[in-house]
């Protein structure tokens, strides 16, 4: 029972991190249209794209391996 709760909390935290990453990516995309990104913003723009892609790929692999 406790393991199930911890697993659910972990999944919920991953979902929140994923959503916040998408929101931050959209914010950076908006700024990119308005002006040139700073080096830090450009780095974060790339990292959020890369992290989201890696998360999606690993999630699909994990989902397919459980089937």
Biopython code that builds the backbone (N, CA, C, O; Angstrom):
import numpy as np
from Bio.PDB.StructureBuilder import StructureBuilder

atoms = [
    (1, "UNK", "N", (0.825, -1.191, 0.000)),
    (1, "UNK", "CA", (0.000, 0.000, 0.000)),
    (1, "UNK", "C", (0.871, 1.258, 0.000)),
    (1, "UNK", "O", (0.641, 2.167, -0.798)),
    (2, "UNK", "N", (1.858, 1.317, 0.878)),
    (2, "UNK", "CA", (2.718, 2.502, 0.957)),
    (2, "UNK", "C", (3.557, 2.649, -0.307)),
    (2, "UNK", "O", (3.823, 3.761, -0.763)),
    (3, "UNK", "N", (3.969, 1.518, -0.864)),
    (3, "UNK", "CA", (4.765, 1.557, -2.089)),
    (3, "UNK", "C", (3.920, 2.125, -3.228)),
    (3, "UNK", "O", (4.417, 2.888, -4.056)),
    (4, "UNK", "N", (2.670, 1.758, -3.265)),
    (4, "UNK", "CA", (1.751, 2.266, -4.302)),
    (4, "UNK", "C", (1.580, 3.782, -4.179)),
    (4, "UNK", "O", (1.566, 4.485, -5.189)),
    (5, "UNK", "N", (1.451, 4.286, -2.965)),
    (5, "UNK", "CA", (1.294, 5.727, -2.741)),
    (5, "UNK", "C", (2.551, 6.471, -3.181)),
    (5, "UNK", "O", (2.468, 7.510, -3.835)),
    (6, "UNK", "N", (3.705, 5.938, -2.823)),
    (6, "UNK", "CA", (4.969, 6.571, -3.209)),
    (6, "UNK", "C", (5.121, 6.556, -4.730)),
    (6, "UNK", "O", (5.567, 7.539, -5.321)),
    (7, "UNK", "N", (4.754, 5.452, -5.354)),
    (7, "UNK", "CA", (4.828, 5.366, -6.813)),
    (7, "UNK", "C", (3.884, 6.378, -7.470)),
    (7, "UNK", "O", (4.247, 7.019, -8.456)),
    (8, "UNK", "N", (2.682, 6.517, -6.925)),
    (8, "UNK", "CA", (1.736, 7.504, -7.454)),
    (8, "UNK", "C", (2.258, 8.928, -7.274)),
    (8, "UNK", "O", (2.107, 9.758, -8.170)),
    (9, "UNK", "N", (2.863, 9.214, -6.135)),
    (9, "UNK", "CA", (3.434, 10.543, -5.904)),
    (9, "UNK", "C", (4.585, 10.824, -6.865)),
    (9, "UNK", "O", (4.741, 11.945, -7.350)),
    (10, "UNK", "N", (5.379, 9.806, -7.134)),
    (10, "UNK", "CA", (6.478, 9.976, -8.079)),
    (10, "UNK", "C", (5.938, 10.264, -9.477)),
    (10, "UNK", "O", (6.454, 11.144, -10.167)),
    (11, "UNK", "N", (4.925, 9.546, -9.897)),
    (11, "UNK", "CA", (4.321, 9.787, -11.208)),
    (11, "UNK", "C", (3.714, 11.189, -11.282)),
    (11, "UNK", "O", (3.828, 11.864, -12.305)),
    (12, "UNK", "N", (3.076, 11.619, -10.208)),
    (12, "UNK", "CA", (2.485, 12.958, -10.161)),
    (12, "UNK", "C", (3.564, 14.032, -10.248)),
    (12, "UNK", "O", (3.391, 15.029, -10.949)),
    (13, "UNK", "N", (4.671, 13.837, -9.545)),
    (13, "UNK", "CA", (5.755, 14.823, -9.597)),
    (13, "UNK", "C", (6.382, 14.875, -10.989)),
    (13, "UNK", "O", (6.753, 15.950, -11.459)),
    (14, "UNK", "N", (6.502, 13.732, -11.646)),
    (14, "UNK", "CA", (7.009, 13.717, -13.022)),
    (14, "UNK", "C", (6.069, 14.462, -13.958)),
    (14, "UNK", "O", (6.516, 15.182, -14.851)),
    (15, "UNK", "N", (4.781, 14.292, -13.756)),
    (15, "UNK", "CA", (3.803, 15.007, -14.570)),
    (15, "UNK", "C", (3.915, 16.514, -14.361)),
    (15, "UNK", "O", (3.867, 17.280, -15.324)),
    (16, "UNK", "N", (4.063, 16.942, -13.112)),
    (16, "UNK", "CA", (4.216, 18.368, -12.829)),
    (16, "UNK", "C", (5.493, 18.930, -13.442)),
    (16, "UNK", "O", (5.484, 20.032, -13.991)),
    (17, "UNK", "N", (6.585, 18.187, -13.355)),
    (17, "UNK", "CA", (7.834, 18.642, -13.970)),
    (17, "UNK", "C", (7.694, 18.729, -15.487)),
    (17, "UNK", "O", (8.194, 19.668, -16.106)),
    (18, "UNK", "N", (7.024, 17.762, -16.079)),
    (18, "UNK", "CA", (6.817, 17.776, -17.526)),
    (18, "UNK", "C", (5.974, 18.982, -17.943)),
    (18, "UNK", "O", (6.302, 19.664, -18.914)),
    (19, "UNK", "N", (4.895, 19.242, -17.214)),
    (19, "UNK", "CA", (4.042, 20.388, -17.536)),
    (19, "UNK", "C", (4.777, 21.710, -17.359)),
    (19, "UNK", "O", (4.641, 22.612, -18.186)),
    (20, "UNK", "N", (5.546, 21.829, -16.297)),
    (20, "UNK", "CA", (6.290, 23.074, -16.085)),
    (20, "UNK", "C", (7.360, 23.265, -17.155)),
    (20, "UNK", "O", (7.644, 24.394, -17.555)),
    (21, "UNK", "N", (7.951, 22.177, -17.617)),
    (21, "UNK", "CA", (8.926, 22.267, -18.705)),
    (21, "UNK", "C", (8.260, 22.758, -19.983)),
    (21, "UNK", "O", (8.812, 23.602, -20.689)),
    (22, "UNK", "N", (7.079, 22.233, -20.281)),
    (22, "UNK", "CA", (6.367, 22.680, -21.476)),
    (22, "UNK", "C", (5.975, 24.153, -21.382)),
    (22, "UNK", "O", (6.086, 24.890, -22.362)),
    (23, "UNK", "N", (5.522, 24.577, -20.220)),
    (23, "UNK", "CA", (5.146, 25.980, -20.034)),
    (23, "UNK", "C", (6.363, 26.877, -20.185)),
    (23, "UNK", "O", (6.288, 27.920, -20.834)),
    (24, "UNK", "N", (7.479, 26.484, -19.594)),
    (24, "UNK", "CA", (8.703, 27.281, -19.702)),
    (24, "UNK", "C", (9.196, 27.318, -21.141)),
    (24, "UNK", "O", (9.679, 28.354, -21.597)),
    (25, "UNK", "N", (9.084, 26.211, -21.863)),
    (25, "UNK", "CA", (9.486, 26.164, -23.270)),
    (25, "UNK", "C", (8.635, 27.124, -24.098)),
    (25, "UNK", "O", (9.156, 27.847, -24.947)),
    (26, "UNK", "N", (7.325, 27.128, -23.849)),
    (26, "UNK", "CA", (6.444, 28.053, -24.581)),
    (26, "UNK", "C", (6.785, 29.498, -24.264)),
    (26, "UNK", "O", (6.743, 30.355, -25.146)),
    (27, "UNK", "N", (7.121, 29.773, -23.011)),
    (27, "UNK", "CA", (7.527, 31.123, -22.618)),
    (27, "UNK", "C", (8.798, 31.543, -23.365)),
    (27, "UNK", "O", (8.874, 32.658, -23.881)),
    (28, "UNK", "N", (9.776, 30.667, -23.421)),
    (28, "UNK", "CA", (11.014, 30.978, -24.137)),
    (28, "UNK", "C", (10.763, 31.145, -25.636)),
    (28, "UNK", "O", (11.397, 31.975, -26.287)),
    (29, "UNK", "N", (9.848, 30.364, -26.171)),
    (29, "UNK", "CA", (9.507, 30.488, -27.582)),
    (29, "UNK", "C", (8.883, 31.859, -27.862)),
    (29, "UNK", "O", (9.157, 32.478, -28.891)),
    (30, "UNK", "N", (8.050, 32.318, -26.942)),
    (30, "UNK", "CA", (7.432, 33.643, -27.077)),
    (30, "UNK", "C", (8.496, 34.740, -27.026)),
    (30, "UNK", "O", (8.475, 35.668, -27.835)),
    (31, "UNK", "N", (9.414, 34.632, -26.087)),
    (31, "UNK", "CA", (10.489, 35.619, -25.964)),
    (31, "UNK", "C", (11.365, 35.603, -27.213)),
    (31, "UNK", "O", (11.818, 36.648, -27.678)),
    (32, "UNK", "N", (11.598, 34.407, -27.752)),
    (32, "UNK", "CA", (12.444, 34.280, -28.940)),
    (32, "UNK", "C", (11.840, 35.038, -30.121)),
    (32, "UNK", "O", (12.571, 35.601, -30.935)),
    (33, "UNK", "N", (10.505, 35.055, -30.217)),
    (33, "UNK", "CA", (9.856, 35.803, -31.289)),
    (33, "UNK", "C", (9.984, 37.310, -31.086)),
    (33, "UNK", "O", (10.039, 38.068, -32.054)),
    (34, "UNK", "N", (10.031, 37.743, -29.822)),
    (34, "UNK", "CA", (10.076, 39.174, -29.515)),
    (34, "UNK", "C", (11.483, 39.761, -29.605)),
    (34, "UNK", "O", (11.663, 40.890, -30.059)),
    (35, "UNK", "N", (12.464, 38.998, -29.175)),
    (35, "UNK", "CA", (13.841, 39.497, -29.155)),
    (35, "UNK", "C", (14.799, 38.315, -29.203)),
    (35, "UNK", "O", (14.394, 37.155, -29.135)),
    (36, "UNK", "N", (16.074, 38.641, -29.323)),
    (36, "UNK", "CA", (17.098, 37.601, -29.325)),
    (36, "UNK", "C", (17.259, 37.053, -27.903)),
    (36, "UNK", "O", (17.253, 37.810, -26.932)),
    (37, "UNK", "N", (17.402, 35.743, -27.795)),
    (37, "UNK", "CA", (17.581, 35.119, -26.488)),
    (37, "UNK", "C", (18.998, 35.350, -25.976)),
    (37, "UNK", "O", (19.954, 35.407, -26.750)),
    (38, "UNK", "N", (19.115, 35.482, -24.653)),
    (38, "UNK", "CA", (20.440, 35.555, -24.050)),
    (38, "UNK", "C", (21.061, 34.159, -24.092)),
    (38, "UNK", "O", (20.385, 33.186, -24.427)),
    (39, "UNK", "N", (22.316, 34.064, -23.762)),
    (39, "UNK", "CA", (22.976, 32.751, -23.809)),
    (39, "UNK", "C", (22.343, 31.783, -22.810)),
    (39, "UNK", "O", (22.185, 30.600, -23.112)),
    (40, "UNK", "N", (21.980, 32.271, -21.629)),
    (40, "UNK", "CA", (21.327, 31.406, -20.644)),
    (40, "UNK", "C", (19.958, 30.953, -21.149)),
    (40, "UNK", "O", (19.608, 29.780, -21.027)),
    (41, "UNK", "N", (19.183, 31.885, -21.719)),
    (41, "UNK", "CA", (17.864, 31.534, -22.240)),
    (41, "UNK", "C", (17.981, 30.553, -23.404)),
    (41, "UNK", "O", (17.175, 29.631, -23.520)),
    (42, "UNK", "N", (18.972, 30.744, -24.259)),
    (42, "UNK", "CA", (19.182, 29.823, -25.374)),
    (42, "UNK", "C", (19.535, 28.426, -24.858)),
    (42, "UNK", "O", (19.055, 27.423, -25.386)),
    (43, "UNK", "N", (20.368, 28.371, -23.832)),
    (43, "UNK", "CA", (20.724, 27.083, -23.236)),
    (43, "UNK", "C", (19.488, 26.400, -22.662)),
    (43, "UNK", "O", (19.279, 25.206, -22.880)),
    (44, "UNK", "N", (18.675, 27.147, -21.934)),
    (44, "UNK", "CA", (17.457, 26.578, -21.358)),
    (44, "UNK", "C", (16.470, 26.159, -22.448)),
    (44, "UNK", "O", (15.778, 25.151, -22.299)),
    (45, "UNK", "N", (16.399, 26.906, -23.520)),
    (45, "UNK", "CA", (15.536, 26.567, -24.657)),
    (45, "UNK", "C", (15.941, 25.205, -25.226)),
    (45, "UNK", "O", (15.090, 24.354, -25.486)),
    (46, "UNK", "N", (17.235, 25.013, -25.413)),
    (46, "UNK", "CA", (17.734, 23.744, -25.936)),
    (46, "UNK", "C", (17.533, 22.610, -24.929)),
    (46, "UNK", "O", (17.094, 21.521, -25.300)),
    (47, "UNK", "N", (17.849, 22.860, -23.672)),
    (47, "UNK", "CA", (17.742, 21.819, -22.643)),
    (47, "UNK", "C", (16.297, 21.360, -22.480)),
    (47, "UNK", "O", (16.048, 20.163, -22.342)),
    (48, "UNK", "N", (15.335, 22.293, -22.495)),
    (48, "UNK", "CA", (13.935, 21.893, -22.348)),
    (48, "UNK", "C", (13.472, 21.059, -23.537)),
    (48, "UNK", "O", (12.722, 20.099, -23.357)),
    (49, "UNK", "N", (13.901, 21.404, -24.738)),
    (49, "UNK", "CA", (13.559, 20.590, -25.909)),
    (49, "UNK", "C", (14.160, 19.190, -25.786)),
    (49, "UNK", "O", (13.480, 18.188, -26.008)),
    (50, "UNK", "N", (15.426, 19.138, -25.435)),
    (50, "UNK", "CA", (16.129, 17.864, -25.322)),
    (50, "UNK", "C", (15.523, 16.999, -24.215)),
    (50, "UNK", "O", (15.283, 15.808, -24.418)),
    (51, "UNK", "N", (15.278, 17.590, -23.058)),
    (51, "UNK", "CA", (14.738, 16.832, -21.928)),
    (51, "UNK", "C", (13.340, 16.305, -22.223)),
    (51, "UNK", "O", (13.022, 15.169, -21.869)),
    (52, "UNK", "N", (12.510, 17.104, -22.861)),
    (52, "UNK", "CA", (11.160, 16.663, -23.202)),
    (52, "UNK", "C", (11.206, 15.512, -24.197)),
    (52, "UNK", "O", (10.448, 14.550, -24.071)),
    (53, "UNK", "N", (12.080, 15.604, -25.171)),
    (53, "UNK", "CA", (12.218, 14.523, -26.155)),
    (53, "UNK", "C", (12.701, 13.235, -25.502)),
    (53, "UNK", "O", (12.155, 12.163, -25.759)),
    (54, "UNK", "N", (13.716, 13.337, -24.664)),
    (54, "UNK", "CA", (14.245, 12.154, -23.971)),
    (54, "UNK", "C", (13.180, 11.539, -23.072)),
    (54, "UNK", "O", (13.036, 10.317, -23.031)),
    (55, "UNK", "N", (12.431, 12.375, -22.350)),
    (55, "UNK", "CA", (11.377, 11.864, -21.474)),
    (55, "UNK", "C", (10.327, 11.116, -22.285)),
    (55, "UNK", "O", (9.907, 10.025, -21.900)),
    (56, "UNK", "N", (9.900, 11.694, -23.404)),
    (56, "UNK", "CA", (8.869, 11.059, -24.226)),
    (56, "UNK", "C", (9.352, 9.716, -24.783)),
    (56, "UNK", "O", (8.605, 8.738, -24.787)),
    (57, "UNK", "N", (10.578, 9.674, -25.243)),
    (57, "UNK", "CA", (11.128, 8.430, -25.800)),
    (57, "UNK", "C", (11.233, 7.354, -24.725)),
    (57, "UNK", "O", (10.827, 6.213, -24.945)),
    (58, "UNK", "N", (11.774, 7.712, -23.567)),
    (58, "UNK", "CA", (11.926, 6.712, -22.502)),
    (58, "UNK", "C", (10.573, 6.271, -21.949)),
    (58, "UNK", "O", (10.413, 5.117, -21.550)),
    (59, "UNK", "N", (9.606, 7.175, -21.923)),
    (59, "UNK", "CA", (8.269, 6.805, -21.459)),
    (59, "UNK", "C", (7.647, 5.786, -22.412)),
    (59, "UNK", "O", (7.037, 4.811, -21.972)),
    (60, "UNK", "N", (7.801, 6.012, -23.713)),
    (60, "UNK", "CA", (7.271, 5.062, -24.700)),
    (60, "UNK", "C", (7.965, 3.704, -24.586)),
    (60, "UNK", "O", (7.312, 2.662, -24.642)),
    (61, "UNK", "N", (9.273, 3.720, -24.427)),
    (61, "UNK", "CA", (10.016, 2.462, -24.281)),
    (61, "UNK", "C", (9.558, 1.715, -23.033)),
    (61, "UNK", "O", (9.347, 0.503, -23.075)),
    (62, "UNK", "N", (9.405, 2.431, -21.931)),
    (62, "UNK", "CA", (8.951, 1.804, -20.684)),
    (62, "UNK", "C", (7.539, 1.253, -20.846)),
    (62, "UNK", "O", (7.244, 0.151, -20.383)),
    (63, "UNK", "N", (6.673, 2.010, -21.496)),
    (63, "UNK", "CA", (5.296, 1.566, -21.709)),
    (63, "UNK", "C", (5.246, 0.317, -22.580)),
    (63, "UNK", "O", (4.494, -0.615, -22.295)),
    (64, "UNK", "N", (6.047, 0.299, -23.643)),
    (64, "UNK", "CA", (6.056, -0.859, -24.537)),
    (64, "UNK", "C", (6.685, -2.092, -23.887)),
    (64, "UNK", "O", (6.293, -3.220, -24.184)),
    (65, "UNK", "N", (7.654, -1.878, -23.005)),
    (65, "UNK", "CA", (8.294, -3.023, -22.354)),
    (65, "UNK", "C", (7.387, -3.666, -21.308)),
    (65, "UNK", "O", (7.531, -4.849, -21.002)),
    (66, "UNK", "N", (6.452, -2.886, -20.757)),
    (66, "UNK", "CA", (5.524, -3.435, -19.767)),
    (66, "UNK", "C", (4.398, -4.221, -20.421)),
    (66, "UNK", "O", (3.749, -5.033, -19.762)),
    (67, "UNK", "N", (4.160, -3.993, -21.695)),
    (67, "UNK", "CA", (3.054, -4.672, -22.398)),
    (67, "UNK", "C", (3.365, -6.109, -22.720)),
    (67, "UNK", "O", (2.536, -6.805, -23.306)),
]
sb = StructureBuilder()
sb.init_structure("model")
sb.init_model(0)
sb.init_chain("A")
sb.init_seg("    ")
for serial, (resi, resn, name, xyz) in enumerate(atoms, 1):
    if name == "N":
        sb.init_residue(resn, " ", resi, " ")
    sb.init_atom(name, np.array(xyz, "f"), 0.0, 1.0, " ", f" {name:<3s}", serial, name[0])
structure = sb.get_structure()
